[in-house]
């Protein structure tokens, strides 16, 4: 956000950010395109800030038409401090064309379409900068303003998952990431993911949210400690049993089977042959279940490859480097 050079403009912003009387409040919505905010409905007037996609428009005060362009006078949240629960609100004019409100016909679908486009941009090499943040905000705005939309559950899940994956990447840069005990490191914030479970229980989106939450219970690094794959295998199998219809059920079973396969080598290295054989049987059972239940997915062939490795005695865990063999 640009710094404002003149004291007069700063004072104007202080007063402009004050909420309007309740009777003047009309609509709420969000922006579907990055846009400049102006002091008045005129592109030649003073620019106040650059508002990005998905920003929370908490108040639409009035509309007007200048020349050939429709304008909206809005109050936009342009900065949020999540730790202090604080926000900055700027009052200014934006083109009405980039504003979707609760009164916009098919507003939920329009916001969703822009969110998907932003998410695709984020996945493309050379895509728009901060497009993932735009998508995250847009998805959340849809859920917030259109909670009864058929798209609301998926939108909230996508917003939560994007935030989760962003924090997951950041967590890997922290010194505590490689701690074997998950309680010894700072995990991802579970608030939004748990909100999905609360608002949309017993749905596909709740199942997916539960899968994300497993991340905070995993070892950062096994470091050759048997307790890590033992615990993680239990976590993944428990998930698959409790969420049998989840899109992640096959992946969870495979993750459980891979960890049992790693235990085969870890136990063998420790001369615990009985435990090694037990882990092999467990891994084979899980892999066979995947091959039978999910034969038409990518997990079926991967499970069969794991079964072959177990039958042929091919290691899946390097005891010396203390790392799984990919």
C-alpha positions, 0 to 999 in steps of 0.5 A: 500500500502506498504511503501518503505524503500530505498530512491533509490526506492522512487526516481525510483518511482518518475521518473517511474510515469512520463507519457510516450510520447504520441506516446508510448501510446498503450492501456488502461484497468484495472486489473481483479485480485489483483496482485503485481507490479514489477520493472522488468518482474520477480517475483524475482525482487523488488515489488513496490505495490499491485494493486487491481481489477478495478484499472485504467491502464491508459497506457500500454507501452510494452509487453514481455515474460519471461520464460513461462509468458507474462508480461505488463509494465503499469502505474497504478493509485493506489491512488485517493484523490477524494476531492483534485482530485489527484492521484498516478501513479505507473509504473511497470510490471504485468502479462498480464493475469490479464490485460484486455484492450480496445484491449482485445476481449470481454473485456467488458464482461470479466470485467463485469463477474469479477465485478459480482463475486466481488459483489457476494463476497461482499454479502456473509458472510465471502466473500473477504474483500473490494470486494464491492470496487472492484466491484464498480471500475470494473463496472466503468472501463467497462463504461469508456473504453467500453462506447458503450457496451450493458453492459455500462448502467447497469455497470455505474448504478451498480458502482453508486449504490454501491458507494451510498449504501456505503455512505448511511451506513456511513451517518447513523454513523454521528450525523446529520443523525437523523435530520428531515430536510435533508438540515441539514445533509450531504447527499450522493454524487450525482455525479455518480448517476446523471451521469447515468441519463445524459448518459443513459436517459429514461432507466431502469438505469436512473429510478433506479438512480432517485430512489436513489436520493430520499434518500437525500430528506428524513427525518433522523428521523420523531420525530413525526413530521407530515411534514416528512411522508407527504413530503415523501409520496409525493416524492414516489408517484411523483416518481412512476407517473414519472417513471411508468416502473421503477423496483422501481415503486411498491416499491415507491407506497408502501412507499407512502402508508405506510407513508399515513397509518402512518399519519392515526395514527399521525392525530388521536393522534392529534384529527384531525379526518378528516385528519386521514380519508383522509390519510386512503382513500389515503393509501387504494387507493395506496395499491389497485393500487399496488395490481392490478398492481403488483399482481404477485410481492411481493408488491401485498401481502404486499399491501393487508396486509396494506389494512387489517391493515387499515380496521381493525384499526391496528396501523402502527405507534407508537405515543408514541415511535414516530416510524413506526410499522414494 
